[in-house]
Amino acid sequence: QLTNSLMYMLAIDILPLSTVEHTGFLHFCKKAVPLYSPPSRKTITNLLDNKYSMLKNVYKSRFQKQKHITITTDIWTDVSVQSYIGVTIHYLKDTRKFKFVNTTIGVIPLNESHTAEYIGLCLMQLCEDWGISIDCITAIVTDNAANIVKAVTDTFGEKKHLRCFAHTLSPIYPDAVKATPSLVELIAKVKSIVTLSKQSVVAADELRCLQFLEGKTEGNALKLIQEVPTRWNSTFYMIERFLKLKDYINNMLLKCPKAPDMIVRDELETLQEIVHILKPIEYVTNTISGDTYATSSLVIPLVHYMMLTVKKCDPITDTGVQFKENILTQLNKRFQHIESVSHLAIATLMDPRFKKTHFEIPLALSSAIQHIQNMIEIDLSIQTNKNTEIEASVIERDKPSNHFWKIHEEIVALKRLVHQDIQDNNIELKKYLSQPVIQTSADPIEYWEMSKHIFPTLYPIAVKYLSVVVTSVPAERLFSKAGNIKNNLKNRLTGKRLSTLLFLSSVGEDDWYM
């Protein structure tokens, strides 16, 4: 048991396997468990290989029983210029109640040119190795790179491919900024001040001391945040923190010779408008990247929310007005056809919190309803519709109090007054769509679990589409882990060993100790 727990610690915390031979670790074991003799690095490596083989068989068996799987995949190049393709698997695990589960099944070294044909072959081989049938794959989520998009559409079919929502969202801010030259200059001024606070001890000390004078302590005194060029929201956080510390920054600059000029009042007002405009996009970016709750049904409502909220912003500075228009242009450009993406449209309709509420294009709504009706018609297990009403006893999550849900409830109230005449011929579907949307705090998966006997033909459709993950962020997180492992082992690592360790690091505690 101790050795098994030691293996779990090494895997889950991504620790070097040589940890078992470190002086400090051996000293701790001697004091904590005097009679325990930790295994050597060679032994622990063999034990982890055995654990991998055992758990791989368990997961293969589990995957073969799954009807609906989402795959996320991405390509990564390490510091030694070796490229890998990583794959994560996502599905709903039916235990006492459904929960979202994700597992890393592989990181494969890419040793040839990254053509669509080669990438598709690697993905197919990985699926076959893990016993994953193409028929049970609901969606494969990738970024927008042409080669990986073509690999998925050519190998698995266009209907199974889903573009990463986060990758579609992330260029909106930088493209809008580029189209607003005065904002480019203003952000450059902010960056120069932030850079000073990072490079000058005098500036950093003064910023801390000014906060200490107002009662802050070492633990809660704030620092300025520097942007990371590859992450748009880091610029948002940089500006937001700058505004929060603006009262201290002027005095900080006075302490530093050759410091950049402080932002003037009109420029501060512009920055406040920029933060206000970007706030809903920042919220959506964070919300949509989760993998422990339904996200596929959130995309269309969140896009609707961004459009409405940005339109309601009322900047008065020239830069703010121009930036707002550029953001709206980018949102329209990238999401004008979002309601026509069948995975997302069906998921939204099947989410009892939303249903038809956030559809703005009648043709897209009608098409999604028709798609559901077609799936019902080809389902040979159609059951007789039960004339039973749903009890409002759906399990709730923590009551949401943010701006998105407030806007959603306003739209629901408004649309109750408007008759939506969309043809839905199926009695079961018509009954479901005609009922009021449920509370925003309710869990849609729990709703369907409780309603499967009331809507027996809709239930499998809902579970299938609500289980879809809509970003390739899990695959990106996988490569963050991979980088840590390679750094810990100083790059002395084969692709097979890396894949083994990444799989083991994604295994849940219950499965590890089964």
C-alpha positions in Angstrom: 0.0 0.0 0.0 2.8 2.4 0.8 4.6 1.7 -2.4 1.4 2.1 -4.4 0.7 5.4 -2.7 4.3 6.5 -3.4 3.7 5.6 -7.1 0.5 7.7 -7.1 2.4 10.7 -5.6 5.1 10.5 -8.2 2.5 10.2 -11.0 -0.1 12.8 -9.9 2.5 15.4 -8.8 4.7 14.8 -11.8 7.8 14.2 -9.7 11.1 12.8 -11.0 11.3 9.1 -10.6 14.7 9.7 -8.9 12.8 11.2 -6.0 12.8 7.8 -4.4 16.6 8.0 -4.1 16.8 11.6 -2.9 18.5 12.1 0.5 15.7 14.2 1.9 13.0 11.7 0.9 14.9 8.8 2.3 15.4 10.7 5.6 11.6 11.5 5.7 10.7 7.8 5.2 13.2 6.7 7.9 11.6 9.1 10.4 7.9 8.6 9.4 7.9 4.9 8.6 11.2 3.4 10.0 10.4 -0.2 8.9 9.6 0.9 5.3 12.3 0.5 2.7 11.4 2.6 -0.4 12.0 0.9 -3.8 14.9 2.0 -6.0 14.4 4.1 -9.1 14.7 1.0 -11.3 12.1 -0.8 -9.3 9.6 2.1 -9.2 10.0 2.4 -13.0 9.1 -1.2 -13.4 6.2 -0.9 -11.0 4.8 2.1 -12.9 5.1 0.2 -16.2 3.0 -2.7 -14.6 0.5 -0.2 -13.3 0.2 1.4 -16.7 -0.4 -2.0 -18.4 -3.1 -2.9 -15.8 -4.9 0.5 -16.0 -4.7 0.7 -19.7 -6.7 -2.5 -20.0 -9.2 -1.1 -17.5 -9.6 2.1 -19.5 -9.7 0.2 -22.8 -12.6 -1.8 -21.5 -14.3 1.3 -20.3 -13.9 3.2 -23.6 -15.4 0.2 -25.5 -18.5 0.6 -23.4 -18.8 4.3 -24.0 -21.4 5.5 -26.5 -20.3 9.1 -26.7 -16.7 10.2 -26.5 -15.1 13.6 -27.3 -11.4 13.7 -28.3 -9.2 16.8 -27.9 -5.9 16.9 -29.7 -3.1 19.3 -30.3 0.6 19.4 -31.5 3.4 20.5 -29.3 7.2 21.0 -29.8 9.5 20.7 -26.8 12.7 22.5 -26.1 14.7 19.9 -28.0 12.6 20.6 -31.1 10.8 17.2 -30.9 7.2 17.4 -31.9 4.4 15.4 -30.3 0.7 15.0 -30.9 -1.3 14.6 -27.7 -4.8 13.2 -27.2 -7.2 13.5 -24.3 -10.5 11.6 -24.0 -13.7 13.1 -22.4 -17.0 11.3 -21.6 -19.7 11.1 -19.0 -19.1 8.4 -16.4 -22.2 6.8 -15.1 -21.6 6.0 -11.4 -24.1 7.0 -8.7 -24.7 10.0 -10.9 -23.1 11.2 -14.1 -19.8 13.1 -13.9 -17.4 14.4 -16.5 -14.2 12.4 -16.8 -11.1 13.2 -18.9 -8.1 10.9 -19.5 -4.8 11.3 -21.4 -4.4 8.4 -23.7 -1.3 9.3 -25.5 1.5 11.6 -26.6 3.0 10.4 -29.8 6.3 11.7 -31.2 5.9 13.0 -34.7 8.9 11.9 -36.8 7.7 12.9 -40.2 6.5 16.0 -41.9 3.2 17.2 -40.2 1.0 16.4 -43.2 -2.7 15.9 -42.7 -2.4 12.3 -43.9 0.4 11.5 -41.3 -1.4 13.2 -38.4 -4.7 11.4 -39.3 -2.8 8.1 -39.4 -1.3 8.8 -35.9 -4.8 9.6 -34.5 -6.3 6.6 -36.0 -3.6 4.3 -34.7 -4.0 5.7 -31.2 -7.8 5.2 -31.3 -7.3 1.6 -32.4 -4.6 1.0 -29.7 -7.1 2.1 -27.0 -10.1 0.2 -28.5 -12.0 3.4 -29.4 -14.5 2.9 -32.2 -15.0 5.8 -34.7 -18.8 5.3 -34.2 -18.7 6.3 -30.6 -16.7 9.5 -31.2 -19.1 12.4 -31.1 -16.6 15.2 -31.7 -12.8 15.7 -32.2 -11.8 19.2 -31.1 -8.7 20.9 -32.6 -7.3 24.3 -33.0 -7.7 26.0 -36.4 -4.4 24.9 -38.0 -5.1 23.7 -41.5 -3.2 20.4 -41.3 -4.8 19.1 -38.2 -8.3 20.2 -39.3 -7.8 18.4 -42.6 -6.4 15.3 -40.8 -9.6 15.0 -38.7 -12.1 15.7 -41.5 -10.3 13.4 -43.9 -9.8 10.6 -41.4 -13.0 10.7 -39.2 -15.4 12.8 -41.3 -16.3 16.4 -41.4 -19.3 16.0 -39.1 -17.1 14.8 -36.2 -14.8 17.8 -36.4 -15.3 20.8 -34.0 -13.1 23.9 -34.0 -11.9 24.9 -30.6 -14.1 27.8 -29.4 -11.2 29.3 -27.3 -8.9 29.5 -30.4 -11.7 31.2 -32.4 -12.3 33.6 -29.5 -8.6 34.5 -28.7 -7.7 36.5 -31.8 -10.7 38.9 -31.3 -8.8 41.2 -28.8 -5.5 41.5 -30.7 -7.2 42.0 -34.0 -9.4 44.7 -32.5 -6.4 46.4 -30.9 -4.5 46.4 -34.2 -7.4 48.2 -35.8 -7.3 50.9 -33.0 -3.9 52.6 -33.4 -4.4 55.0 -30.5 -5.0 52.0 -28.2 -1.8 50.4 -29.4 0.1 53.5 -28.2 -1.7 53.6 -24.9 -1.1 50.0 -24.1 2.6 50.5 -25.0 2.7 53.3 -22.3 1.2 51.0 -19.7 3.7 48.2 -20.6 6.7 50.6 -20.2 5.5 51.4 -16.7 4.9 47.8 -15.8 8.3 46.8 -17.2 9.9 49.5 -15.0 8.3 47.9 -11.9 9.7 44.5 -12.9 13.2 45.7 -13.7 13.8 48.4 -11.1 14.3 47.5 -7.4 13.6 51.1 -6.5 10.2 51.1 -8.3 9.2 47.7 -6.9 10.1 48.7 -3.3 8.3 52.0 -3.6 5.1 50.4 -4.9 5.2 48.0 -2.0 6.0 50.7 0.6 3.1 52.9 -0.6 0.7 50.0 -0.1 2.2 49.2 3.4 1.4 52.8 4.4 -2.2 52.1 3.8 -2.3 49.0 5.9 -1.4 46.3 3.3 1.0 43.6 4.4 3.7 41.6 2.6 1.1 38.9 1.8 -1.5 41.1 0.2 0.4 44.0 -1.3 -0.2 43.8 -5.1 2.2 43.9 -8.0 1.8 45.1 -11.5 1.1 42.3 -14.0 3.1 42.0 -17.2 1.3 40.8 -20.3 2.2 37.5 -22.0 2.0 38.0 -25.8 0.4 34.6 -26.5 -2.5 35.1 -24.1 -4.8 38.0 -24.8 -6.4 38.0 -21.4 -3.0 38.7 -19.8 -3.3 42.2 -21.3 -6.7 42.6 -19.8 -5.3 41.6 -16.4 -2.4 44.0 -16.9 -4.7 46.9 -17.5 -7.1 45.9 -14.8 -4.3 45.7 -12.2 -2.8 49.0 -13.5 -6.0 50.8 -12.8 -6.3 49.2 -9.4 -2.8 50.6 -8.4 -3.0 53.9 -10.3 -3.0 56.0 -7.1 0.4 54.5 -6.2 2.0 54.5 -9.6 2.6 58.2 -10.0 4.5 58.4 -6.7 6.4 55.3 -7.7 7.5 56.9 -11.0 8.7 60.1 -9.1 11.2 57.9 -7.2 12.8 56.6 -10.4 15.1 58.7 -12.6 14.3 58.5 -16.3 11.0 56.9 -15.6 8.3 56.9 -18.3 5.5 59.5 -18.0 2.5 58.6 -16.0 -0.8 58.0 -17.9 -2.9 61.2 -17.9 -6.5 61.4 -16.8 -8.2 61.0 -20.2 -6.0 58.0 -20.9 -7.0 56.4 -17.6 -10.7 56.9 -18.6 -10.0 55.2 -21.9 -8.4 52.2 -20.1 -11.4 51.9 -17.8 -13.7 51.8 -20.9 -11.4 49.1 -22.5 -11.7 47.0 -19.4 -15.5 47.4 -19.3 -15.7 46.4 -23.0 -13.5 43.3 -22.5 -15.0 42.1 -19.2 -17.6 39.9 -20.9 -15.1 38.3 -23.2 -12.7 37.6 -20.3 -15.6 35.9 -18.5 -16.5 33.8 -21.5 -12.8 32.8 -22.0 -12.6 31.4 -18.5 -16.1 29.8 -18.4 -15.7 27.9 -21.7 -12.4 26.2 -20.8 -13.9 24.0 -18.1 -14.1 20.2 -18.5 -16.0 19.2 -15.4 -19.4 20.6 -16.5 -21.4 20.9 -19.7 -19.8 23.6 -22.0 -21.2 22.7 -25.4 -24.6 24.2 -24.6 -23.0 27.4 -23.3 -21.3 28.5 -26.5 -24.3 30.0 -28.3 -25.7 31.7 -25.2 -22.3 33.1 -24.3 -21.8 34.5 -27.8 -25.2 36.1 -27.6 -24.2 37.5 -24.2 -21.0 39.0 -25.5 -22.7 40.7 -28.4 -25.5 42.1 -26.2 -23.1 43.2 -23.4 -20.6 44.9 -25.7 -23.4 46.7 -27.6 -24.6 48.1 -24.2 -21.2 49.6 -23.4 -21.3 53.3 -23.9 -17.8 54.7 -24.1 -17.3 58.4 -24.5 -13.6 58.6 -25.5 -12.7 58.4 -29.2 -10.5 55.4 -28.6 -13.1 53.6 -26.5 -15.8 54.2 -29.2 -13.5 52.9 -32.0 -12.4 49.9 -29.9 -16.0 48.9 -29.2 -16.9 49.0 -32.9 -13.8 46.9 -33.7 -14.7 44.3 -31.1 -18.2 44.0 -32.4 -16.8 43.7 -36.0 -14.5 40.8 -34.8 -17.4 39.1 -32.9 -19.6 39.2 -36.0 -16.8 38.0 -38.3 -16.0 35.0 -36.2 -19.3 34.0 -34.8 -21.9 35.0 -37.4 -22.5 31.3 -38.2 -22.2 29.8 -34.7 -25.9 28.9 -34.5 -25.4 26.7 -37.6 -22.8 24.5 -35.9 -24.9 21.4 -35.3 -23.0 20.1 -32.2 -23.5 23.4 -30.5 -27.1 24.1 -31.6 -28.4 20.7 -30.6 -26.6 20.9 -27.2 -28.2 24.3 -26.6 -31.6 23.1 -27.4 -31.1 20.0 -25.2 -30.0 22.2 -22.2 -33.2 22.8 -20.2 -31.8 26.1 -19.0 -31.6 27.5 -22.5 -33.7 25.6 -25.2 -34.6 28.1 -27.9 -33.9 31.2 -25.8 -30.6 32.4 -27.4 -31.2 31.6 -31.0 -31.3 34.7 -33.2 -31.5 33.1 -36.6 -34.8 31.2 -37.2 -33.4 29.1 -40.0 -30.5 27.8 -37.7 -33.1 27.0 -35.0 -35.3 25.2 -37.4 -32.4 23.2 -38.8 -31.3 22.1 -35.3 -34.8 21.0 -34.5 -35.0 19.1 -37.8 -31.7 17.4 -37.0 -33.1 16.2 -33.6 -36.3 15.0 -35.3 -34.2 13.0 -37.8 -32.2 11.4 -35.1 -35.4 10.4 -33.3 -36.9 8.9 -36.5 -33.9 6.6 -37.1 -33.8 5.5 -33.5 -35.3 2.0 -33.5 -35.9 2.2 -29.7 -38.6 4.9 -29.8 -40.8 4.5 -26.7 -44.3 5.7 -26.2 -44.4 9.2 -24.8 -45.5 9.2 -21.2 -47.9 11.9 -20.2 -46.1 12.9 -17.0 -45.0 16.3 -15.8 -41.5 16.9 -14.6 -41.0 17.6 -11.0 -38.9 20.7 -10.2 -36.5 18.8 -8.0 -33.4 19.0 -10.2 -30.2 19.2 -8.2 -28.8 22.7 -8.1 -25.2 24.0 -8.2 -24.2 27.0 -6.3 -26.5 29.9 -7.2 -24.8 31.8 -10.0 -24.8 35.6 -9.4 -22.7 36.8 -12.4 -23.7 39.1 -15.2 -24.2 36.4 -17.8 -27.0 34.6 -15.9 -28.7 38.0 -15.2 -28.7 38.8 -18.9 -30.0 35.3 -19.6 -32.9 35.6 -17.2 -33.8 39.0 -18.8 -33.9 37.4 -22.3 -36.0 34.5 -20.9 -38.5 36.9 -19.5 -38.7 38.9 -22.7 -39.1 35.8 -25.0 -42.0 34.5 -22.9 -43.9 37.4 -24.3 -43.0 36.5 -27.9 -44.5 33.6 -29.7 -41.9 31.5 -31.5 -43.6 29.5 -34.3 -41.0 26.8 -35.1 -42.3 23.5 -36.4 -41.4 20.5 -34.2 -43.5 17.6 -35.3 -42.3 15.0 -32.7 -44.7 15.0 -29.7 -41.9 14.3 -27.2 -39.7 17.1 -28.6 -42.7 19.5 -28.8 -43.6 18.8 -25.2 -40.0 19.3 -24.0 -39.5 22.6 -25.9 -42.9 24.0 -24.8 -42.1 23.6 -21.1 -40.4 26.6 -19.3 -36.7 26.7 -19.0 -35.4 25.5 -15.6 -33.4 27.5 -13.1 -30.0 28.7 -14.1 -28.5 27.1 -11.0 -29.7 23.6 -12.1 -27.4 20.9 -13.5 -28.6 20.0 -17.0 -27.1 16.5 -16.8 -29.0 15.8 -13.6 -32.2 17.1 -15.2 -31.9 14.6 -18.0 -31.0 11.7 -15.6 -34.3 12.5 -13.7 -36.3 12.9 -17.0 -35.1 10.0 -19.0 -38.4 8.1 -18.5 -40.4 11.1 -19.5 -38.4 11.9 -22.6 -36.9 8.5 -23.5 -36.0 9.3 -27.1 -34.6 12.7 -26.3 -32.5 11.5 -23.4 -29.7 9.8 -25.4 -29.5 12.8 -27.8 -29.1 15.1 -24.8 -26.4 13.0 -23.1 -24.5 12.7 -26.4 -24.4 16.4 -27.2 -24.1 17.8 -23.7 -21.1 15.6 -23.1 -19.1 17.3 -25.9 -16.1 19.4 -24.8 -15.7 22.6 -27.0 -12.1 23.6 -26.5 -8.7 21.9 -27.1 -7.5 23.5 -23.8 -7.3 20.0 -22.1 -4.7 19.0 -24.8 -2.8 22.2 -24.2 -2.8 21.5 -20.4 -1.5 18.1 -21.2 1.5 19.7 -22.9 2.1 21.9 -20.0 2.4 18.7 -17.9 4.6 17.2 -20.6 7.0 20.2 -20.4 7.2 19.8 -16.6 8.0 16.1 -16.9 10.7 16.7 -19.5 12.2 19.4 -17.4 12.2 17.3 -14.2 13.9 14.5 -16.1 16.3 16.8 -17.9 14.9 15.7 -21.3 16.2 12.1 -20.9 12.9 10.7 -21.8 11.5 8.6 -24.7 8.1 9.3 -26.2 6.7 6.0 -24.8 7.9 6.9 -21.3 6.4 10.4 -21.6 3.1 8.9 -22.8 3.1 6.4 -19.9 3.7 9.1 -17.2 1.1 11.5 -18.7 -1.6 8.8 -18.7 -0.8 7.8 -15.1 -1.0 11.5 -14.1 -4.5 11.7 -15.4 -5.8 8.6 -13.6 -8.3 9.3 -10.8 -7.6 8.2 -7.2 -10.5 5.6 -7.2 -9.1 3.9 -10.3 -5.5 3.9 -9.0 -6.5 2.0 -5.9 -9.1 -0.3 -7.4 
